[in-house]
Amino acid sequence: MGVFQQMNGLAPPFRATAAAAGQPAAGQAATGQAASAPAASPESGPAAPAPLPGHVRAAIIGAGLGGIGAGIRLRGAGVTEFVILERADSVGGTWRDNTYPGCACDIPSHLYSFSFAPNPDWSHSFSRQPEIWRYLEAVTDQYDLRRHLVFGAEVIRADWEPGPARWRLRTSRGEITADVLICASGPLSEPSLPDVPGLG
Ligand SMILES: Cc1cc2nc3c(=O)[nH]c(=O)nc-3n(C[C@H](O)[C@H](O)[C@H](O)COP(=O)(O)OP(=O)(O)OC[C@H]3O[C@@H](n4cnc5c(N)ncnc54)[C@H](O)[C@@H]3O)c2cc1C
């Protein structure tokens, strides 16, 4: 988590519920997806899939902690022409996909969160999966990343084209080119089941 803790100085602190709802990103309505909301799992994803642009300055693969953090950093650097390509239908990565009973972080929540978006309302020192997922949904909204997200877009292949000096990505939703490719597909995003009879 060190890399996330190094992303400083981009915006006011994340505040669950009241502040998140009271300070939506410019031009965007508050979503009500807050870290202290009682629901077990957030509803997420855009109402209609965004079209895949032909070319972008940067393409990010994955909308887990890494991809969200990269997107926030790009926005903070003034880069607005980028997409976050996510094969699933919501953000969260690890914290969207692992829902087993008792699933929680094993690093204290105040450290297992973006340094620029602290959450003073964590309900546990080691928060449970639904709460971490809601935090990521809320940060996504607070930093106005939804416009960059393309869900249901699995990156199947990435080729560097030396002539035009760009990446050509083949995705399950078509092709796209990008000057910069940021891979945030996660080291643990592919399940690795042990070879135990009855599993898998
Ligand atoms: C149960 C569990 C508990 C954990 N607890 C901790 C903890 O306490 N502390 C800690 O530091 N770490 C913990 N980890 C590690 C955790 O994986 C990282 O902390 C972090 O969440 C990884 O974020 P990420 O964005 O790199 O990857 P991920 O969260 O895996 O996100 C990757 C995203 O990329 C998408 N993706 C993958 N391939 C493609 C593709 N080809 N095209 C499009 N999209 C793609 C995936 O769908 C996913 O949404 C835990 C992991 C698990 C599984």
The ligand as a Gaussian input file, in Angstrom:
#p B3LYP/6-31G(d) Opt

LIG

0 1
 C       -9.056000     -11.111000       0.251000
 C       -7.897000     -10.158000       0.064000
 C       -7.479000      -9.359000       1.122000
 C       -6.416000      -8.467000       0.947000
 N       -6.033000      -7.694000       2.006000
 C       -5.006000      -6.827000       1.861000
 C       -4.574000      -5.994000       2.933000
 O       -5.097000      -6.054000       4.038000
 N       -3.549000      -5.163000       2.729000
 C       -2.928000      -5.081000       1.494000
 O       -1.999000      -4.283000       1.346000
 N       -3.327000      -5.857000       0.460000
 C       -4.334000      -6.715000       0.620000
 N       -4.722000      -7.506000      -0.434000
 C       -4.041000      -7.359000      -1.709000
 C       -4.883000      -6.522000      -2.657000
 O       -5.012000      -7.287000      -3.808000
 C       -4.218000      -5.170000      -2.898000
 O       -4.067000      -4.466000      -1.698000
 C       -5.021000      -4.249000      -3.823000
 O       -6.407000      -4.280000      -3.535000
 C       -4.768000      -4.622000      -5.246000
 O       -5.313000      -3.595000      -6.035000
 P       -5.040000      -3.593000      -7.573000
 O       -5.796000      -2.420000      -8.139000
 O       -3.597000      -3.670000      -7.837000
 O       -5.649000      -4.967000      -8.105000
 P       -7.130000      -5.544000      -8.042000
 O       -7.859000      -5.101000      -6.842000
 O       -7.016000      -7.022000      -8.289000
 O       -7.842000      -4.866000      -9.296000
 C       -7.483000      -5.237000     -10.597000
 C       -8.656000      -4.930000     -11.502000
 O       -8.241000      -5.143000     -12.835000
 C       -9.277000      -5.826000     -13.525000
 N       -8.635000      -6.547000     -14.606000
 C       -7.735000      -7.562000     -14.533000
 N       -7.336000      -7.943000     -15.747000
 C       -8.025000      -7.162000     -16.627000
 C       -8.033000      -7.093000     -18.045000
 N       -7.283000      -7.907000     -18.804000
 N       -8.842000      -6.167000     -18.634000
 C       -9.604000      -5.338000     -17.886000
 N       -9.642000      -5.372000     -16.525000
 C       -8.849000      -6.273000     -15.915000
 C       -9.906000      -6.732000     -12.486000
 O      -11.245000      -7.085000     -12.819000
 C       -9.857000      -5.833000     -11.254000
 O      -11.017000      -5.040000     -11.117000
 C       -5.763000      -8.403000      -0.291000
 C       -6.186000      -9.232000      -1.350000
 C       -7.229000     -10.102000      -1.188000
 C       -7.629000     -10.987000      -2.346000

